[in-house]
Amino acid sequence: GKGKSAADPASYRPVCILPALSKILETVVKTDFEIHLAKTEALPNTQFGFRRGRSTTTALATAHAKWLKAKQRGKVVGVLGFDLSAAFDTVDQLQLLPKLKKLGIEGMQLEWFKSYLSGGSQRVVWNGAESDFLNVKYGVRQGSILGPILYLVLVADVTSCVGIGDEENSSYADDFFLWAVGDSLEEVGLLLETKADAFSKYAGGNGLVLNAAKTQFMIGGKAKKKDTSAFTIRVGGVELHPSDEIEFLGVKFDSDFTTAPHNAYV
């Protein structure tokens, strides 16, 4: 991984060696699958990435507009940004099957996906030495055509399971942001803790690892800095103090929801 120690085994992730014929077949399946998902409106409007017309720019503009709207209404806005550790590698493959069925994938189509997800194996080759093969039970295949869309299917029910509406969250691949809007710091803090606890349980139940130590937290809107300086919330057993800025999809925002920190950075 970028910026990680080459001596640390945790810095490495498996890459699948997939034949060209497999990628052609996956492309055909992906095209039909995306048509089905679009017709049934199976994926939430707040889910961006790996979808036509839902780029990082769209995700940023949509979330930013909602933050500004709440600020203009004179509300306190609390934003949480979650870090999911190696999300694409920790997906429980068997959990995908019932979610595919809920989206209307049944019969032969469901059996095909079951066959596609199972039977994978991996090994390590280092300086001519080869390890034994190990069955792969977790993760979507790195470098595959279907991997990203299957990850989106896994987390498509996050808003309903966590109990947050379209006006309160945004996700891009494995980056997930949620926020709360209220009339006071205390109200917003309680809402954020409740939502964060629900999201943490959801992540764990879906084979995703939430890195609470890397969670971002910022208070914006009408809240004054002197009031927020001593304010804290607890997320995953970790006490969080609000920072002066938050980074969403590579863009830094301050508590006024301007991009001044990002402009200074670049």
N, C-alpha and C positions, 0 to 999 in steps of 0.2 A: 504494500500500500504506500501511497505517496507520503513522504515525510516520516515513515516508520522505520524502525531498526531492521536491517536485513538479517540480523542474528536472532530475531524474535520470531518463532514459528507462527505466532498470532498475526503477524504482518502479512501473511500469505493467504490467498483464497484460491480455490480450485477453478480452473478454466476448462470447459468441456471441449473435447476434440470431436466435432460433429461433422459427419459426411455431408457432401453437397446435396445428395438426394434427400437426406433428412431435412435440411433447411428448406428445400423446395416444397416438401410436403407440409412442413410447419407454416410456411407462407400461405399456402392454400387454405389450411385450417384457420389460421389467424384472420384472413380476410372474411371468411364466412362467420367466424365467431364475433368479430367486431360488428358486422351487420346485425347479428342477433342481439348483441348488447345494446346497440343503438335503437333498434326497433322496440325493445322491451324497456328501454331507459333504466337498465339495471345498475349502471354506475352513477354515483351521486354527482351533482353539479360542482361540488367543492373539490373534486378529485382531478388533479392535473398531472400531466406527464404521460408519455406513451399513448396519447390520444390526439386525434386530429383536431386542430384548432384550440388545443389546451396546452400552450407552451409556458415557459417560465415567465415570459412577459405578461401573459394573460393572468397567471396566478398572482403575480405581484400587483398588477393593476386592480384586480378584483378585491384582494385583501386590503390594499391601501385605501381604496374608495370606501370600504366599510368602516375602517378605523377613522377616517376623516369625517364621515357622516356622523358617527357617534360623538366625536369631539365637538363638531359644530352644534350638536344638540345639547352641549354642556354636560356631557356624561364623563365619568371616570372609565377608562379602558385599561384592562389588564390583559397582557399578551404572554402566552407561554409557547416556547418552541421546544419540541422534543427531539432527542437524538436516539434513534433506534440502531443498536449495534449490529452491524452485518445483517441487516434485515433480510436481504435476499438469500442469505445462507442459512438462516435459522427457521425458515418456513417449514412447518410440518406438512409434508406432501399429502398425507391421508386426510387432513382437515380441509383440503381443497375440494375433495369429491362431494361431500354434502353441500358445500356452498355452490358448486357447479350445478348440482341437482336443483337447488332452490332457484337458480336463474333459468331453469327450463331445459337444462342439458340432461337428457335421459336416454335410456336404451343403448343402442350401438354407439352413439356419440359419447355417452358417459363411460362406456367400456373402453373406448379408444383413449380417452384421457387417462383412465386408470392404468392402461397399458403403458402410455407415454410417461407417466409419472413414476412408475415402478421399474425395478430391475436395473437401476443405474449402479455403477461401481466406480471406485477411484483408487489410485495408488500414487505413491511418491517416488519419483526418480531423481536421484542426486548423485552426481559424479560417477555415473555408471551403475550405481547400486539401485535396486528396485525393491520396493516393499510389496507385501501381499496385497491383493485386492480387498477392498472393504465396501460393503453394500452402503449405498447412499440413501438415507431415509429423510433427510432434511434439505431444504433449499430448492430454489428453482435453478435450472442449469444455466451457468454463466455462458454468455455468448449465444444462447438459443433465441429463436424468433418468438416463441410463445412465453418465455420466462417472464418478461415484464408485464404482459397482460394478465397472466395468471396471478402475479403478485397483486395487481389491482383488484382482481376478483376476491382474493383472500380478505382484503381490508375494505371492501365495498360497503360492508354493513356497519362500519365503525360509528357513523353518526347515529344510527338507530339504537345500537347497543350501548353506546356511551351516553346517549340522551342529549345530544347537542344538535342545534339546527344549522341550516345552511348559512345563516348570518354570523355564525360563531366559530367557524373552522375553515381551514384550507390545507390541502396536502399536495405534495408533489413527490411522486415516487415514495421514498422512505422518509421524507421530511414532513413532519406533521405539526401544524400550529393551531392552537385554539385560543379563544379570547372570551372575556366576559365584560359586559357593559352594565354599569349601575350608577347610583347617585352618590355613593360613598366608597371610600377605600375598604371599609369593613365588609360591605356587601359584595364588592368585586372579589376580595380575598377569599371569602367563603365560597363563592361560586367557582372560582378557579381551583380551589382545593378539592371541591366535590367532583368537578369535571376531570381533574388530573388523576384523582384516585380511580375513577371509573375507567379512564383511558389506560392507566397502568394495569388494571385487572384485565381489560380487554386484550392488551398487548401480550400479557403472560398467557392468557387462554388461547392465543393464536400462534404461540411459538415464537413471539417476538420479544427481544430483550431491550427493555427501556433503560438507558444510561442516565439515571437521575442526576448524576454529578455534572452532566453536560447540558442539562435543561436550561434554556434561556428564559428570563423573566423581566418584563418591563411594565411600568405603569405610565400611562399617558392620558391625554384628555385634560379635563379640568383639574386634576390632582396637582397640588403644589409640591415642589421638590422637598421643601422643609418637612412636609407631612409624610412623604414616602421614604425619606432617608432611614427612618427607624422601623419601617414597615416590613414584615416578613410573612411568608407562607411556607407550608411544609408540603413537599412533593416527594413521594417515595421514601419517606423517612429523612429527607434532606431539607434543611432550612434554607430557603432562598431569599436573598435580598434583591430588590429591583435594581437593575443596571440602568445606566444612562442611555444605552442604545441596545438594539437587537438586530441580528442579522437574519434575513429571510431570503433564501435562494441567492446568496451572494451579495445582496444589497443591504446596507446598514441604514436603519431608521433611528431617529431620536424620539424622545417622549412627546414631541410635538408632531410626530409622524412626518417629518421632513427627511430628506436624504442628505442633509448637511454632513453627517459623519462619513457617508460614502463618498461624497464629493471631495472632502478633505483627504480621504484615503487614496483616491485615484489621482 
